[in-house]
Amino acid sequence: MILRRAPDVLYAPVPVDTDRIRRQLNIVLVVAILDALLLVPLVYGFVTDSEVHKEILGPIHGIGFLTLLYLTARGAGERLWGWWFPAVVVITLGPPGSIVGDLVVRSKLRA
């Protein structure tokens, strides 16, 4: 039995919609900046052992993190960028990885 490779027509590259990618990145960037702004007082609350900061801002930061993870995973699933983007979000716990990933994808769009 001889196995043959399928015709290259099946592997044609998907056209890149740069405007759509930029719109998705804008959403990711806005959520990342908001989550980063919440992260600063949250870290302050942990350093000063303030229960009010932790109890209020902790869950809000968690929702921001899950939103960033969802947005980047959805973009990877839609092949707007690679699965490295949500992985970086998980490793850096949210905003830093989202902002770095945003910069990387935008630089590839310019090239």
C-alpha positions as CSV (number, residue, x, y, z in Angstrom):
1,M,0.0,0.0,0.0
2,I,1.4,3.4,-1.0
3,L,0.4,6.4,0.9
4,R,0.2,9.6,-1.1
5,R,0.2,13.1,0.2
6,A,-3.0,15.0,-0.3
7,P,-3.0,17.8,-2.9
8,D,-1.5,21.1,-1.8
9,V,-4.9,22.7,-2.3
10,L,-5.9,21.4,1.1
11,Y,-3.0,23.2,2.7
12,A,-3.5,26.6,1.1
13,P,-2.6,29.5,3.4
14,V,-5.4,31.3,5.1
15,P,-5.5,35.0,4.1
16,V,-4.6,37.2,7.1
17,D,-7.1,39.8,8.1
18,T,-4.8,42.3,9.8
19,D,-7.7,44.7,10.8
20,R,-9.5,41.9,12.6
21,I,-6.2,40.9,14.4
22,R,-5.6,44.5,15.4
23,R,-9.2,44.9,16.8
24,Q,-8.8,41.7,18.9
25,L,-5.4,42.9,20.1
26,N,-6.9,46.3,21.1
27,I,-9.4,44.5,23.3
28,V,-6.7,42.3,24.8
29,L,-4.6,45.5,25.5
30,V,-7.4,47.4,27.1
31,V,-8.2,44.5,29.4
32,A,-4.5,44.0,30.2
33,I,-4.0,47.7,31.1
34,L,-7.1,47.7,33.3
35,D,-5.9,44.5,35.0
36,A,-2.4,45.9,35.5
37,L,-3.8,49.0,37.1
38,L,-5.7,46.7,39.5
39,L,-2.7,44.6,40.2
40,V,-0.7,47.6,41.7
41,P,-3.0,48.2,44.6
42,L,-3.5,44.4,45.0
43,V,0.2,43.9,45.4
44,Y,0.3,46.9,47.8
45,G,-2.5,45.1,49.8
46,F,-0.5,42.0,50.1
47,V,2.7,43.9,51.1
48,T,0.8,45.8,53.8
49,D,-1.4,42.8,54.7
50,S,-4.6,44.8,54.0
51,E,-7.6,42.5,54.0
52,V,-9.8,45.1,52.2
53,H,-7.4,45.3,49.2
54,K,-7.2,41.5,49.0
55,E,-10.9,40.8,49.4
56,I,-12.1,43.4,46.9
57,L,-9.3,43.5,44.3
58,G,-8.3,39.9,44.4
59,P,-11.5,38.6,42.7
60,I,-11.6,41.5,40.3
61,H,-8.0,40.7,39.2
62,G,-9.0,37.0,38.9
63,I,-11.8,37.9,36.5
64,G,-9.4,40.1,34.5
65,F,-6.9,37.2,34.3
66,L,-9.6,34.8,33.2
67,T,-10.8,37.3,30.6
68,L,-7.3,37.8,29.2
69,L,-6.8,34.0,29.1
70,Y,-10.1,33.6,27.3
71,L,-9.4,36.4,24.8
72,T,-5.9,35.1,23.9
73,A,-7.1,31.5,23.7
74,R,-10.0,32.4,21.5
75,G,-7.6,34.3,19.2
76,A,-5.3,31.3,19.1
77,G,-8.2,29.0,18.3
78,E,-9.2,31.3,15.5
79,R,-5.6,31.3,14.3
80,L,-5.1,35.0,14.7
81,W,-1.9,34.2,16.6
82,G,-0.2,31.1,18.1
83,W,-0.9,29.2,21.3
84,W,2.3,30.7,22.7
85,F,0.2,33.9,23.5
86,P,-2.2,32.3,26.1
87,A,0.8,30.3,27.5
88,V,2.6,33.5,28.1
89,V,-0.5,35.0,29.8
90,V,-0.6,31.9,32.2
91,I,3.1,32.0,32.9
92,T,3.2,35.7,33.7
93,L,-0.2,35.7,35.5
94,G,-1.9,38.1,33.2
95,P,-1.1,41.6,32.2
96,P,2.7,41.5,31.6
97,G,2.4,38.5,29.2
98,S,-0.6,40.1,27.5
99,I,1.2,43.3,26.9
100,V,4.3,41.5,25.7
101,G,2.3,39.2,23.4
102,D,0.4,42.2,22.0
103,L,3.7,43.9,21.1
104,V,5.1,40.7,19.5
105,V,2.0,40.1,17.4
106,R,1.8,43.8,16.3
107,S,5.5,43.8,15.3
108,K,4.8,40.7,13.1
109,L,1.9,42.4,11.5
110,R,4.1,45.4,10.5
111,A,6.8,43.1,9.0
